[in-house]
Amino acid sequence: MERLIRIINCLRGKEIHFLKSFYKERKENKRLELLNLILEGKVCLNSDACASVCREKHSSTLSQLKKRLRQDLLDIFVLSSFSEIKEEPVKAELECYKSLLLGKILIYKGLTDDGLEVLEKTSEQAGKFELHNIKLACDDVLRAFRSQKTFGNQSHLYNDQIRQSVQSIRNILYAKAINYPFISSKTFSYTSLSGNPNLHELEERSRKSNSRKAVHWYTMAIIHYYIQEDDLLKARHASSNLVKKLKNEPDHTSGYEVTEFYLQFSRILIFLQETEDAIWTAEKALENQDENRSETLPGLEMVFLAYLRSNNLCKAEKIIDTAAKIRNDHMVKLKDVWYLYKASLLFSQKKYRESAKWLVSNENMLNDKSSLKLSSKLFELINILEMEDYEWFEYKLEAYRKRLQRFGAKRIERINLFFRLLIALCKNNYDYNLTAIKEQIILKRFQSSDKAISWDPLGHEVINLAEWFISKTKSQREFKSVMIKV
């Protein structure tokens, strides 16, 4: 029932009107009744729908009814116009697919000349927007029918166009495939380009390509190459150049491509601590997405992190509220990092008790064996330290030691180091300065360039715990100096 409700919620007014009229004309009363009940919010569960619509009260009857209604809804999506889609490349792609389907249907119905005319126009439009797969499908049909009517010279023309389309498709697919490891990763750690191409190869392919789409993805690969080389300043420069290209050629890049780019650019800026620019780029990523869809969550993550890093806690709190509404409205599974984000916000607001309480109340939502749960429990310990509840801290510290034993040491090397620091703090009677002196080796390791140990601004350690510990040594020192003066 959940999937069916989700599809119905995407219907536009004229689509609902068309479907209702169709059911009334065909006297499909049960489908119309189920549709109305869902639109009015009267059924959410299968049991409710079965009791309201199915006289026989058999689950199999409801299953068939839902299946037919769902298929009708999907057919409506295909039949309806795309006039309400604002994004030009997507709108053009959908219209070309629709025209390709229409042309083939006309040919199969015997209206060959009409069908070929539609396919010729579709091929031209597909070529304009670099939709090479659609152009290839059109030209293949056109070649077959034109050659039957002794248009030999046109047959050769279509052969050349098909070869060009195949070459363009291969080029674009290769350019995109290089970037996939970065697209699927939310951070930069341990990520490398697929196939490990060198910089010269990427720049050469980008120069030689006559496809805007391929050039876009090769530029993305160059940005990712600099990221894996830890040269974020050059990655930032390459990203700034791509921003200029996107402004000059707005109609040839899809919203998906633009969103992926701006998300990656905002990650670079967060790493470089350029939080104001990071906010701008993350918000640009959100521009191409429906603000109430779950797909906007990665963009909201970047906006939240940028606000948190710039200490703009009021706006960070608004982002948390926005994300919570989206996750509830779209029934997104709650095993995500947003629980940790909210706890981090409360911590930054010095609401340590609320932060600890939030983590405990939501701990069942997180996978017990995930690194996210490990970070959540560690953050709970820091909140307890800030509350100076040392008995409770020692009890929790022992429980955390047992949890750590279930994970591989290499996988959580930074967490292991910090755990050792907390053990030392406990032994030194919670004297941060003394612990810092005795554990200088650990603190120096936190400052190393080793990716396994260095802080990841995009990872689950939302608050840099090494910096937090150093800040505690400073505050403790200042407190002691004030006490001496008194």
Secondary structure as UniProt FT lines:
FT   HELIX           2..8
FT   TURN            9..10
FT   HELIX           13..26
FT   HELIX           29..39
FT   TURN            40..41
FT   HELIX           46..53
FT   HELIX           59..79
FT   TURN            83..84
FT   HELIX           88..108
FT   TURN            109..110
FT   HELIX           112..128
FT   TURN            129..130
FT   HELIX           132..148
FT   TURN            149..150
FT   HELIX           152..183
FT   TURN            189..190
FT   TURN            194..195
FT   HELIX           199..208
FT   HELIX           212..228
FT   TURN            229..230
FT   HELIX           232..248
FT   HELIX           250..252
FT   HELIX           255..271
FT   TURN            272..273
FT   HELIX           275..287
FT   TURN            291..292
FT   HELIX           294..296
FT   HELIX           297..309
FT   TURN            310..311
FT   HELIX           313..329
FT   TURN            330..331
FT   HELIX           338..348
FT   TURN            349..350
FT   HELIX           352..361
FT   HELIX           363..365
FT   TURN            368..369
FT   HELIX           371..387
FT   HELIX           390..404
FT   TURN            405..406
FT   TURN            409..412
FT   HELIX           413..427
FT   TURN            428..430
FT   HELIX           432..438
FT   HELIX           440..446
FT   TURN            451..453
FT   TURN            457..458
FT   HELIX           465..485
//
